Amino acid sequence: MTDFDPEKFEDKYANYFPELQRAYKNAFETMNDEFDSSLIHGVDQQILNESEPFYEDGGFSVRLPENPAERLTAVEIDDDELDAVLDRYVDEIEGELRRVFGVEA
């Protein structure tokens, strides 16, 4: 577990890049085990590649890019189903960020 400093997270890619990669990779592996792999790969490559993790008010959040459904061209999926998968994926990433950085929910 990494010693977490919220102020250092402001420059997260310089200070915590390996930890961020680990959290996203762990979330990817969990999602890939539970959902269709082509869907999860598409979400990972076409939506989450532009997501941004933040630490605010004592917790992590992940902001997705605008219009995620329009970004996903690798697979066809109903918007409601995609929203549900994205919600689950973001929850998984946020949980992994808490775990990797040792921050309680």
Salt bridges, closest charged atoms under 4 A:
GLU29 OE2 - LYS25 NZ 2.71
GLU34 OE1 - ARG88 NH2 2.74
GLU52 OE2 - LYS12 NZ 3.15
GLU56 OE1 - ARG63 NH2 2.82
GLU92 OE1 - ARG88 NH1 2.58
GLU96 OE1 - ARG99 NH2 2.94
